[in-house]
């Protein structure tokens, strides 16, 4: 637990008391104090506090001590106040109450974030989710979205702190550090949200990382989770969004799972099935026989909804030239892209080839 939590309480109490107060750890080292020079030193009059002394001040020949509450058999922290008189006992007891409150609030926030991390990482049994949520007073049926923020090219540990500032409500929004490059934001949404709130949050994260830390990122956005038990699946959706987007839409920096379309289906297919599909579609000639100019023509034809006139205009070629190219493609592949069914098969085959190429490149 951070000593800053205790120090913040001491700063607020300092002007109200006329003697030194602070907190020591289980070995008697001062972790927070109204007299800053004491921090880090060991109090020579500190002695082990027995569990039954919890909540009741005890005195040495110099100071009064009051153990802070704990769920274990030993006391991790103990409040102290200079002096052994009745005033010192009162000050120490009141300080212990304040420290306990701050400590409990901190641990509740900390544990909630750890609880959410265990859920999205599948590190907690389904039956334990409800029990733990009840202990933490965690709202289980609130609408939430998972944003997976992946830092690209370079990463900075300050990214976590920056995101925590962007989402300061630690009772509803959770910023979770996964590894060196990945940070998860579990964002609470309003009941009437239709996706705009999640999109706005993603844009805010992207802009802040770029402007303040100079970090480029890719953000995977899940569908909405209506219950806490759905968070693990939503985290997987955000991962899939980034992985599929990297293959089929690498220019996007914010990718929504629900907009992945065919790419998501292809991503879930076994590679052997993908290879069989390509062999069946291009049984006359493999797709590799098509040169870059021909592939560019095909892509433009698809972008213009199989419209020959519009595509020829965009390519700055005569309509007959485009028709000739399409006939050439038909001769090589056996597929006439002017026919809708053939065009669909060819489009899917190109995406499958793109997916397999990405897998092969990732091996090296």
C-alpha positions as CSV (number, residue, x, y, z in Angstrom):
1,X,0.0,0.0,0.0
2,X,1.3,3.5,-0.9
3,X,2.5,5.6,2.0
4,X,1.1,8.6,0.2
5,X,-2.4,7.6,1.3
6,X,-1.4,8.0,4.9
7,X,0.6,11.2,4.2
8,X,-2.4,12.9,2.6
9,X,-4.4,12.2,5.8
10,X,-1.6,13.6,8.0
11,X,-1.4,16.8,5.9
12,X,-5.1,17.4,6.6
13,X,-4.8,16.7,10.3
14,X,-1.5,18.5,10.9
15,X,-2.9,21.9,11.8
16,X,-5.5,20.4,14.1
17,X,-3.0,18.6,16.5
18,X,-0.2,20.0,18.6
19,X,2.2,17.1,18.4
20,X,3.9,14.7,15.9
21,X,1.7,11.9,14.4
22,X,2.4,9.3,11.9
23,X,2.3,5.6,10.8
24,X,4.9,2.9,11.2
25,X,5.1,-0.5,9.5
26,X,5.4,-3.8,11.2
27,X,9.1,-3.3,11.9
28,X,8.7,0.1,13.3
29,X,9.9,2.1,10.3
30,X,8.1,5.4,9.8
31,X,6.2,5.4,6.4
32,X,4.4,8.7,6.9
33,X,4.7,11.5,9.5
34,X,3.8,15.1,10.2
35,X,7.5,15.7,10.7
36,X,9.0,14.8,7.4
37,X,12.5,14.2,8.8
38,X,11.1,11.1,10.7
39,X,10.1,9.3,7.5
40,X,12.4,6.3,6.9
41,X,13.7,6.2,10.4
42,X,13.0,3.5,12.9
43,X,11.3,4.3,16.2
44,X,13.4,2.7,18.9
45,X,10.6,2.5,21.4
46,X,8.3,0.6,19.0
47,X,7.5,-2.9,20.2
48,X,5.4,-5.7,18.7
49,X,1.7,-5.2,19.1
50,X,-0.4,-8.2,20.0
51,X,-3.6,-8.7,18.0
52,X,-5.9,-8.2,21.0
53,X,-4.6,-4.7,21.2
54,X,-6.4,-3.7,18.0
55,X,-8.3,-0.5,18.3
56,X,-6.9,0.2,21.8
57,X,-4.0,2.6,22.2
58,X,-0.9,1.4,24.0
59,X,2.0,3.4,25.2
60,X,5.8,3.2,25.5
61,X,7.9,5.6,27.5
62,X,7.7,8.2,24.6
63,X,4.7,7.6,22.4
64,X,1.2,6.3,22.1
65,X,0.5,3.6,19.4
66,X,-2.7,2.3,17.9
67,X,-2.7,-0.6,15.5
68,X,-4.7,-0.2,12.3
69,X,-7.4,-2.7,11.5
70,X,-6.3,-5.8,9.6
71,X,-7.9,-9.1,8.4
72,X,-4.7,-11.1,9.3
73,X,-3.1,-12.2,12.5
74,X,-0.5,-9.4,12.4
75,X,-0.6,-5.7,12.1
76,X,0.9,-4.2,8.9
77,X,0.6,-0.6,10.1
78,X,0.3,1.2,13.4
79,X,-0.6,4.9,14.1
80,X,1.5,6.8,16.6
81,X,1.4,10.1,18.4
82,X,4.1,11.8,20.5
83,X,3.4,11.6,24.3
84,X,1.7,9.2,26.6
85,X,-0.9,11.5,28.3
86,X,-4.7,11.3,27.7
87,X,-4.5,13.9,24.9
88,X,-1.9,11.7,23.1
89,X,-4.2,8.7,23.4
90,X,-7.2,10.6,22.0
91,X,-5.1,12.0,19.1
92,X,-3.7,8.6,18.3
93,X,-7.1,6.9,18.4
94,X,-8.7,9.5,16.1
95,X,-5.7,9.4,13.7
96,X,-6.1,5.6,13.6
97,X,-9.8,6.0,12.6
98,X,-8.8,8.4,9.8
99,X,-6.0,6.1,8.6
100,X,-8.2,3.1,8.6
101,X,-10.8,4.9,6.5
102,X,-8.2,6.0,4.0
103,X,-6.7,2.5,4.0
104,X,-10.1,0.8,3.5
105,X,-11.0,3.2,0.6
106,X,-7.7,2.6,-1.1
107,X,-7.9,-1.2,-0.7
108,X,-11.5,-1.3,-2.0
109,X,-10.5,0.6,-5.1
110,X,-7.4,-1.5,-5.6
111,X,-9.2,-4.7,-5.1
112,X,-11.9,-3.8,-7.5
113,X,-9.4,-3.2,-10.2
114,X,-7.7,-6.5,-9.4
115,X,-11.1,-8.2,-9.4
116,X,-11.8,-6.9,-12.9
117,X,-8.4,-8.0,-14.1
118,X,-9.0,-11.5,-12.8
119,X,-12.3,-11.6,-14.6
120,X,-11.0,-10.5,-18.0
121,X,-8.0,-12.9,-17.6
122,X,-10.2,-15.8,-16.7
123,X,-8.3,-16.1,-13.4
124,X,-11.4,-16.5,-11.3
125,X,-14.1,-19.2,-11.2
126,X,-17.6,-18.2,-12.4
127,X,-19.0,-19.1,-9.0
128,X,-16.6,-16.9,-7.2
129,X,-17.4,-13.8,-9.3
130,X,-20.7,-13.2,-7.6
131,X,-19.3,-13.8,-4.1
132,X,-16.4,-11.4,-4.7
133,X,-18.6,-8.8,-6.4
134,X,-20.9,-8.8,-3.3
135,X,-17.9,-8.4,-1.0
136,X,-16.6,-5.4,-2.9
137,X,-20.1,-3.9,-3.4
138,X,-19.5,-4.2,-7.2
139,X,-22.4,-3.4,-9.5
140,X,-22.7,-6.5,-11.6
141,X,-25.4,-5.6,-14.2
142,X,-24.0,-2.2,-15.4
143,X,-23.4,-1.7,-19.1
144,X,-19.7,-1.6,-19.8
145,X,-17.3,-1.7,-22.8
146,X,-13.8,-3.0,-23.0
147,X,-11.1,-0.9,-24.8
148,X,-7.8,-2.7,-25.5
149,X,-5.1,0.0,-26.0
150,X,-2.0,-1.4,-27.7
151,X,1.0,0.9,-28.0
152,X,2.7,0.5,-31.4
153,X,6.4,0.7,-32.2
154,X,7.3,2.1,-28.7
155,X,5.7,2.0,-25.3
156,X,5.8,4.1,-22.2
157,X,5.0,3.1,-18.6
158,X,3.5,6.5,-18.1
159,X,0.6,5.5,-20.4
160,X,-1.1,3.8,-17.5
161,X,-1.0,6.9,-15.3
162,X,-2.2,9.0,-18.2
163,X,-5.2,6.8,-18.8
164,X,-6.0,6.8,-15.1
165,X,-6.2,10.6,-15.3
166,X,-8.5,10.4,-18.3
167,X,-10.8,8.0,-16.4
168,X,-10.7,9.3,-12.8
169,X,-13.9,7.6,-11.5
170,X,-12.2,4.5,-10.1
171,X,-15.4,3.1,-8.8
172,X,-16.9,2.8,-12.2
173,X,-14.1,2.9,-14.8
174,X,-11.0,0.6,-14.5
175,X,-7.6,1.0,-16.1
176,X,-5.7,-2.2,-16.1
177,X,-2.1,-2.8,-17.1
178,X,-1.7,-6.1,-19.0
179,X,1.9,-6.0,-20.2
180,X,4.5,-3.6,-21.6
181,X,2.4,-2.6,-24.6
182,X,-1.3,-3.4,-23.7
183,X,-3.5,-1.5,-21.3
184,X,-7.2,-2.3,-20.9
185,X,-9.9,0.3,-20.1
186,X,-13.2,-1.1,-18.8
187,X,-15.5,1.9,-19.3
188,X,-19.0,2.3,-17.8
189,X,-21.6,3.4,-20.2
190,X,-24.9,5.2,-19.8
191,X,-27.9,2.8,-20.3
192,X,-29.0,4.7,-23.5
193,X,-25.5,4.5,-25.1
194,X,-25.5,3.3,-28.7
195,X,-21.8,3.2,-29.3
196,X,-21.0,6.9,-29.5
197,X,-19.7,7.0,-25.9
198,X,-17.3,4.2,-26.5
199,X,-16.1,5.8,-29.7
200,X,-15.6,9.1,-28.0
201,X,-13.6,7.4,-25.2
202,X,-11.4,5.7,-27.8
203,X,-10.7,8.9,-29.7
204,X,-9.9,10.6,-26.4
205,X,-7.4,7.9,-25.5
206,X,-5.7,8.0,-28.9
207,X,-5.4,11.8,-28.9
208,X,-4.0,11.9,-25.4
209,X,-1.3,9.3,-25.9
210,X,-0.2,10.9,-29.2
211,X,-0.2,14.5,-27.9
212,X,1.2,14.0,-24.3
213,X,3.5,11.0,-24.8
214,X,4.1,10.8,-28.6
215,X,2.8,7.3,-28.7
216,X,0.9,5.8,-31.6
217,X,-1.7,3.2,-30.6
218,X,-4.3,0.8,-31.9
219,X,-7.5,0.4,-30.0
220,X,-9.8,-2.6,-30.1
221,X,-13.4,-1.8,-29.0
222,X,-15.7,-4.6,-27.8
223,X,-19.4,-4.9,-28.0
224,X,-21.2,-3.8,-24.8
225,X,-21.2,-6.1,-21.8
226,X,-24.5,-5.9,-19.8
227,X,-23.2,-8.0,-16.9
228,X,-19.9,-8.4,-15.2
229,X,-19.7,-12.1,-16.2
230,X,-19.5,-11.0,-19.9
231,X,-16.2,-9.0,-19.4
232,X,-13.9,-11.9,-20.3
233,X,-15.7,-12.4,-23.6
234,X,-15.6,-8.7,-24.3
235,X,-11.9,-8.6,-23.7
236,X,-11.4,-11.4,-26.2
237,X,-13.5,-9.4,-28.7
238,X,-11.2,-6.4,-28.3
239,X,-8.2,-8.6,-28.9
240,X,-9.8,-10.1,-32.0
241,X,-10.6,-6.6,-33.2
242,X,-7.0,-5.6,-33.1
243,X,-5.7,-8.8,-34.7
244,X,-8.3,-8.8,-37.5
245,X,-7.8,-5.1,-38.1
246,X,-4.1,-5.6,-38.4
247,X,-4.7,-8.0,-41.3
248,X,-7.6,-6.5,-43.2
249,X,-7.7,-2.8,-42.2
250,X,-4.3,-1.8,-41.1
251,X,-4.9,1.9,-41.7
252,X,-7.5,2.1,-38.9
253,X,-6.4,2.9,-35.4
254,X,-9.8,2.4,-33.7
255,X,-11.4,-0.9,-34.6
256,X,-14.8,-2.1,-33.5
257,X,-15.4,-5.8,-33.1
258,X,-18.9,-5.5,-34.5
259,X,-17.7,-3.9,-37.7
260,X,-15.2,-6.6,-38.6
261,X,-17.6,-8.4,-41.0
262,X,-16.1,-11.2,-43.2
263,X,-12.6,-10.6,-41.7
264,X,-13.8,-12.0,-38.3
265,X,-15.2,-15.2,-39.9
266,X,-12.0,-15.8,-41.9
267,X,-9.8,-15.1,-38.8
268,X,-11.6,-18.0,-37.0
269,X,-11.1,-20.5,-39.8
270,X,-8.3,-23.2,-39.6
271,X,-5.4,-22.5,-41.9
272,X,-5.8,-25.9,-43.6
273,X,-9.4,-25.1,-44.5
274,X,-8.3,-21.7,-45.9
275,X,-5.7,-23.4,-48.0
276,X,-8.2,-25.9,-49.4
277,X,-10.6,-23.1,-50.2
278,X,-7.9,-21.2,-52.2
279,X,-6.9,-24.4,-54.1
280,X,-10.6,-25.0,-55.1
281,X,-11.2,-21.4,-56.2
282,X,-8.0,-21.0,-58.2
283,X,-7.7,-24.5,-59.5
284,X,-7.0,-23.2,-63.1
285,X,-4.1,-20.9,-61.9
286,X,-3.0,-19.8,-58.4
287,X,-3.8,-16.3,-57.3
288,X,0.0,-15.5,-57.4
289,X,-0.2,-15.4,-61.2
290,X,-2.0,-12.1,-61.1
291,X,0.4,-9.2,-61.2
292,X,0.1,-6.0,-59.0
293,X,-1.6,-3.9,-61.7
294,X,-4.3,-6.6,-62.1
295,X,-4.8,-6.8,-58.3
296,X,-5.1,-3.0,-58.2
297,X,-7.8,-3.2,-61.0
298,X,-9.7,-5.8,-59.1
299,X,-9.6,-3.8,-55.8
300,X,-10.9,-0.7,-57.6
301,X,-13.6,-2.7,-59.3
302,X,-14.8,-3.9,-55.9
303,X,-14.5,-0.4,-54.4
304,X,-16.9,0.9,-57.1
305,X,-19.5,-1.8,-56.5
306,X,-18.7,-3.8,-59.7
307,X,-19.5,-0.7,-61.9
308,X,-17.4,-0.9,-65.1
309,X,-18.0,2.7,-66.1
310,X,-17.2,4.2,-62.7
311,X,-14.1,2.0,-62.2
312,X,-12.7,2.9,-65.7
313,X,-13.2,6.6,-64.8
314,X,-11.4,6.2,-61.5
315,X,-8.5,4.3,-63.2
316,X,-8.3,6.8,-66.0
317,X,-8.7,4.1,-68.7
318,X,-11.1,3.5,-71.5
319,X,-14.1,1.4,-70.6
320,X,-13.1,-1.2,-73.2
321,X,-9.6,-1.4,-71.7
322,X,-11.2,-2.4,-68.3
323,X,-13.5,-4.9,-70.0
324,X,-10.4,-6.4,-71.6
325,X,-8.7,-6.7,-68.2
326,X,-11.7,-8.4,-66.7
327,X,-11.8,-10.9,-69.5
328,X,-8.2,-11.6,-68.9
329,X,-8.9,-12.2,-65.2
330,X,-11.7,-14.5,-66.2
331,X,-9.4,-16.5,-68.5
332,X,-6.8,-16.9,-65.8
333,X,-9.0,-17.7,-62.8
334,X,-12.2,-18.9,-64.4
335,X,-14.1,-16.2,-62.4
336,X,-16.1,-13.4,-64.1
337,X,-16.0,-10.5,-61.7
338,X,-18.9,-8.9,-63.4
339,X,-21.1,-11.6,-62.1
340,X,-22.1,-11.0,-58.4
341,X,-21.6,-14.7,-57.3
342,X,-18.2,-14.9,-58.9
343,X,-17.2,-11.5,-57.4
344,X,-18.2,-12.6,-53.9
345,X,-16.1,-15.8,-54.2
346,X,-13.1,-13.8,-55.5
347,X,-13.4,-11.2,-52.7
348,X,-13.4,-13.8,-50.0
349,X,-10.5,-15.7,-51.6
350,X,-8.4,-12.5,-51.6
351,X,-9.1,-11.9,-48.0
352,X,-8.2,-15.5,-47.2
353,X,-4.9,-15.1,-49.0
354,X,-4.3,-11.9,-47.1
355,X,-4.9,-13.7,-43.9
356,X,-2.6,-16.6,-44.7
357,X,0.1,-14.2,-45.8
358,X,-0.1,-12.3,-42.5
359,X,0.3,-15.6,-40.6
360,X,3.4,-16.5,-42.6
361,X,5.0,-13.1,-42.1
362,X,4.5,-13.3,-38.4
363,X,6.6,-16.4,-38.2
364,X,9.7,-14.5,-39.1
